[in-house]
Amino acid sequence: MVEREVAHRMFAQEFNDSRFHLYSKSSMSGGQDVYSPNFLISPTGLKVNRIFVVGVVTEVERLSDQQGNEKELLRARISDPTGAFTVYAGSYQPEASVFLSTLKVPSYVMVLGKVRSYEPGDGSVYVSLRPEEINYADESMRDRWIVDTAEKTLERIEAFDKFFSSGTGTEKLMDRILSCDVPHSLAGGMCLSLDYYHKTKEYYDSLKGGVKRALCSIRSSFDRQKEEQGQENIVQSILESIDYGSGFSYSDYVEKAVSMGLPESIADSLLKSLLSKGHIYEPRAGFFKVIH
């Protein structure tokens, strides 16, 4: 039984900057060992065959028959705070294809996918994912993914910071990396990255900026949740003040809400939310009662 490769976490910014595909010996020699994994080497030295992503599907497009025998091919974009992953699902991913074809955009999803790269021959490289598993997620799962991915990304960037701070030397690149107290588990990929990408410290600082934006997006989300909770508390106090058990009219509710500082559009939206959640009901048009 062949063991599956670990599914790593990385942000879309770094994933889309990845160009270096490390092919297995069997692939290079035309061998038949289809189980030999190929790896994408990222600029931070991450060696990935599979990755785990949680984000928002912002677009799903049905493509024509452009990929050989895959007549039903879907392309989706899954966004995180640093960019977007491109995901393809075709006849070899039937469950993912059905999922994406019936998905309501936008939606939070989690994807476990294999890395793919396409080189059209003009020197460019396009990376994408082929989903092995895909399912719905929520905002809290996305936020936890951001925190975990940020932690792991910053650990890798820190290793490059140590390397750049060490200055130049005459020893071999791997020896210089190891002399910076970089773990052996990262040193190999880091060596490949430095040798292939030739990125400067400024590039890794830009990756840090992307991580910071991702973490700040969680804070913004938390602030929105606090604001929404505060608005719901205002609505609750409004209902207590205008409904003595016999119900209340829409006009009385809106008038009271506006007097307490809620814009009419938000008051209307919150009332509809309470209605959809079953906290109130509408026995007749324009008149509501609280369900106790």
C-alpha positions as CSV (number, residue, x, y, z in Angstrom):
1,M,0.0,0.0,0.0
2,V,1.4,3.4,-1.0
3,E,1.5,6.1,1.7
4,R,0.0,9.4,0.7
5,E,2.1,12.5,1.1
6,V,1.5,14.9,3.9
7,A,-1.0,17.7,3.0
8,H,0.8,21.0,3.8
9,R,-0.6,24.5,4.4
10,M,0.4,27.5,2.4
11,F,-1.1,30.8,1.3
12,A,-2.2,31.5,-2.2
13,Q,0.5,34.2,-2.6
14,E,3.3,31.7,-2.1
15,F,1.6,28.9,-4.0
16,N,1.2,31.1,-7.1
17,D,4.8,32.2,-6.9
18,S,6.0,28.6,-7.0
19,R,7.5,27.5,-10.3
20,F,10.0,24.8,-9.5
21,H,8.5,21.3,-10.0
22,L,10.7,18.4,-8.9
23,Y,9.8,15.3,-10.8
24,S,10.4,11.8,-9.7
25,K,13.1,9.7,-11.4
26,S,10.5,7.4,-12.9
27,S,8.7,10.5,-14.5
28,M,12.0,11.8,-15.9
29,S,12.9,8.4,-17.4
30,G,9.4,7.6,-18.7
31,G,9.0,4.9,-16.1
32,Q,5.7,3.3,-15.3
33,D,5.8,3.9,-11.5
34,V,2.7,6.1,-11.4
35,Y,2.8,6.1,-7.6
36,S,6.1,8.0,-7.4
37,P,5.2,11.5,-6.2
38,N,6.3,14.7,-7.9
39,F,6.8,17.8,-5.8
40,L,6.5,21.6,-6.1
41,I,9.2,23.5,-4.4
42,S,7.9,26.8,-3.0
43,P,10.0,30.0,-2.6
44,T,10.2,29.3,1.2
45,G,11.5,25.8,0.6
46,L,8.3,23.9,1.2
47,K,8.3,20.6,-0.7
48,V,4.7,19.9,-1.5
49,N,2.7,17.2,-3.3
50,R,-0.6,17.8,-1.6
51,I,-1.9,20.9,0.2
52,F,-4.9,21.7,2.4
53,V,-6.8,24.9,1.8
54,V,-9.7,26.6,3.5
55,G,-11.1,29.7,1.7
56,V,-14.0,31.2,-0.2
57,V,-15.1,30.0,-3.6
58,T,-15.5,33.3,-5.6
59,E,-16.0,31.8,-9.0
60,V,-16.9,28.5,-10.7
61,E,-16.6,28.2,-14.5
62,R,-17.5,25.3,-16.8
63,L,-14.9,24.9,-19.4
64,S,-15.2,23.3,-22.9
65,D,-13.3,20.2,-23.8
66,Q,-9.8,21.6,-23.5
67,Q,-8.1,18.8,-21.5
68,G,-8.1,15.7,-23.7
69,N,-10.8,13.3,-22.6
70,E,-12.1,15.4,-19.8
71,K,-15.3,16.7,-21.4
72,E,-16.8,18.0,-18.2
73,L,-14.1,20.3,-16.7
74,L,-14.8,22.8,-14.0
75,R,-12.5,25.6,-12.9
76,A,-13.0,27.3,-9.5
77,R,-11.2,30.1,-7.7
78,I,-10.7,29.7,-3.9
79,S,-9.6,32.9,-2.3
80,D,-7.6,33.5,0.9
81,P,-6.5,37.0,2.2
82,T,-3.3,36.8,0.0
83,G,-4.7,35.7,-3.3
84,A,-6.6,32.8,-5.0
85,F,-6.0,29.1,-5.7
86,T,-7.1,27.7,-9.0
87,V,-8.8,24.4,-8.7
88,Y,-9.7,22.1,-11.6
89,A,-12.2,19.2,-11.3
90,G,-13.0,16.9,-14.2
91,S,-14.1,13.3,-14.9
92,Y,-11.4,11.9,-12.7
93,Q,-12.8,13.9,-9.7
94,P,-16.5,13.1,-10.1
95,E,-17.5,14.0,-6.5
96,A,-15.6,17.3,-6.6
97,S,-17.2,18.1,-10.0
98,V,-20.7,17.5,-8.7
99,F,-19.9,19.5,-5.6
100,L,-18.7,22.5,-7.5
101,S,-21.4,22.3,-10.1
102,T,-24.1,22.7,-7.4
103,L,-22.2,25.1,-5.2
104,K,-23.7,28.5,-4.4
105,V,-21.1,31.2,-4.9
106,P,-19.7,32.6,-2.6
107,S,-19.2,29.8,-0.1
108,Y,-16.6,28.7,2.4
109,V,-15.0,25.4,1.5
110,M,-12.1,23.2,2.5
111,V,-10.0,21.4,-0.1
112,L,-7.5,18.7,0.1
113,G,-5.8,18.6,-3.3
114,K,-2.8,17.5,-5.3
115,V,-0.5,20.1,-6.8
116,R,-0.4,20.3,-10.6
117,S,1.7,22.6,-12.8
118,Y,1.3,23.4,-16.5
119,E,4.1,24.8,-18.7
120,P,2.9,26.0,-22.1
121,G,6.4,26.3,-23.4
122,D,6.9,30.1,-23.3
123,G,8.8,29.9,-20.0
124,S,5.7,30.5,-17.9
125,V,4.4,28.1,-15.3
126,Y,0.8,27.8,-14.1
127,V,0.0,26.0,-10.8
128,S,-3.3,24.6,-9.8
129,L,-5.0,22.0,-7.5
130,R,-6.9,18.8,-8.3
131,P,-9.2,18.1,-5.4
132,E,-9.1,14.8,-3.7
133,E,-11.6,16.0,-1.1
134,I,-13.8,19.1,-1.0
135,N,-16.5,20.1,1.4
136,Y,-18.2,23.1,3.0
137,A,-16.5,25.0,5.7
138,D,-17.3,28.1,7.8
139,E,-15.7,31.3,8.8
140,S,-14.3,30.0,12.1
141,M,-12.6,27.1,10.2
142,R,-11.1,29.5,7.7
143,D,-9.8,31.7,10.5
144,R,-8.1,28.6,12.2
145,W,-6.6,27.7,8.9
146,I,-5.2,31.2,8.5
147,V,-3.6,31.1,12.0
148,D,-2.0,27.6,11.4
149,T,-0.8,28.6,7.9
150,A,0.6,31.9,9.1
151,E,2.5,30.2,11.9
152,K,4.1,27.6,9.5
153,T,4.9,30.2,6.9
154,L,6.6,32.6,9.3
155,E,8.7,29.7,10.6
156,R,10.0,29.1,7.1
157,I,10.5,32.8,6.4
158,E,12.5,33.1,9.7
159,A,14.9,30.5,8.4
160,F,15.6,32.7,5.3
161,D,16.0,35.7,7.5
162,K,18.7,33.9,9.5
163,F,20.4,32.9,6.2
164,F,20.4,36.5,4.8
165,S,21.6,37.8,8.1
166,S,24.6,35.4,8.2
167,G,26.3,37.3,5.3
168,T,28.2,35.6,2.5
169,G,30.6,32.7,2.8
170,T,32.8,30.4,0.8
171,E,31.3,27.1,2.0
172,K,28.7,25.1,0.2
173,L,25.2,26.4,0.2
174,M,23.8,23.6,2.3
175,D,26.6,24.0,4.8
176,R,25.8,27.7,5.1
177,I,22.1,27.0,5.6
178,L,22.8,24.4,8.3
179,S,25.2,26.7,10.1
180,C,22.2,29.1,10.6
181,D,20.5,26.5,12.8
182,V,17.9,25.7,10.2
183,P,16.2,22.3,10.8
184,H,17.3,19.5,8.5
185,S,13.6,19.0,7.6
186,L,13.6,22.4,5.9
187,A,17.3,22.8,4.8
188,G,16.9,20.6,1.7
189,G,14.0,22.5,0.3
190,M,15.5,25.8,1.3
191,C,18.7,24.9,-0.6
192,L,16.7,24.0,-3.7
193,S,14.7,27.2,-3.4
194,L,17.8,29.5,-3.1
195,D,19.5,27.7,-6.0
196,Y,16.4,28.0,-8.3
197,Y,14.6,31.2,-7.4
198,H,17.4,33.5,-6.3
199,K,14.9,35.6,-4.3
200,T,16.1,38.5,-2.2
201,K,15.3,39.4,1.4
202,E,12.8,42.0,0.0
203,Y,10.7,39.2,-1.5
204,Y,10.5,37.3,1.9
205,D,9.5,40.6,3.5
206,S,6.7,40.9,1.0
207,L,5.5,37.4,2.0
208,K,5.5,38.5,5.6
209,G,3.3,41.4,4.6
210,G,0.9,38.9,3.1
211,V,0.8,36.9,6.3
212,K,0.2,40.1,8.3
213,R,-2.8,41.0,6.0
214,A,-4.2,37.5,6.5
215,L,-4.0,37.7,10.3
216,C,-5.5,41.2,10.2
217,S,-8.5,39.9,8.2
218,I,-9.3,37.7,11.2
219,R,-9.3,40.7,13.5
220,S,-11.7,42.5,11.0
221,S,-13.9,39.5,11.0
222,F,-14.0,39.4,14.8
223,D,-14.8,43.2,14.9
224,R,-17.7,42.6,12.5
225,Q,-19.0,39.8,14.7
226,K,-18.8,42.1,17.7
227,E,-20.7,44.8,15.8
228,E,-23.4,42.3,14.7
229,Q,-23.8,41.0,18.2
230,G,-24.2,44.6,19.5
231,Q,-26.8,45.2,16.9
232,E,-28.7,42.0,17.8
233,N,-28.7,43.1,21.4
234,I,-30.2,46.5,20.4
235,V,-33.0,44.6,18.5
236,Q,-33.6,42.4,21.5
237,S,-34.1,45.5,23.7
238,I,-36.4,46.9,21.0
239,L,-38.6,43.8,21.0
240,E,-38.9,43.9,24.7
241,S,-40.0,47.5,24.7
242,I,-42.7,47.2,22.0
243,D,-44.0,43.7,22.3
244,Y,-46.0,43.1,25.5
245,G,-47.3,39.7,24.3
246,S,-49.7,40.8,21.6
247,G,-47.1,41.4,18.9
248,F,-45.8,44.5,17.1
249,S,-46.1,46.3,13.8
250,Y,-43.2,46.7,11.3
251,S,-43.6,50.5,11.4
252,D,-43.4,50.7,15.2
253,Y,-40.3,48.4,15.1
254,V,-38.5,50.6,12.5
255,E,-39.3,53.8,14.2
256,K,-37.9,52.5,17.5
257,A,-34.8,51.1,15.8
258,V,-34.0,54.4,14.1
259,S,-34.5,56.3,17.3
260,M,-31.9,54.0,18.9
261,G,-29.3,54.6,16.2
262,L,-29.8,51.7,13.8
263,P,-30.1,52.6,10.1
264,E,-33.5,51.4,8.6
265,S,-31.8,49.0,6.2
266,I,-29.9,47.3,9.0
267,A,-33.0,47.1,11.2
268,D,-34.9,45.5,8.3
269,S,-32.1,43.0,7.7
270,L,-31.9,42.0,11.4
271,L,-35.7,41.6,11.6
272,K,-35.5,39.3,8.5
273,S,-32.7,37.3,10.2
274,L,-34.8,36.8,13.3
275,L,-37.7,35.7,11.1
276,S,-35.5,33.1,9.2
277,K,-34.1,31.8,12.5
278,G,-37.6,31.2,13.9
279,H,-37.3,33.7,16.8
280,I,-40.3,35.6,15.5
281,Y,-43.1,34.9,13.1
282,E,-45.5,37.0,10.9
283,P,-49.1,36.1,11.6
284,R,-50.2,38.7,9.1
285,A,-48.5,41.1,6.7
286,G,-46.5,43.8,8.5
287,F,-47.3,42.4,12.0
288,F,-44.9,40.2,14.0
289,K,-44.9,38.2,17.2
290,V,-42.0,36.9,19.3
291,I,-41.8,33.1,19.8
292,H,-41.2,32.4,23.5
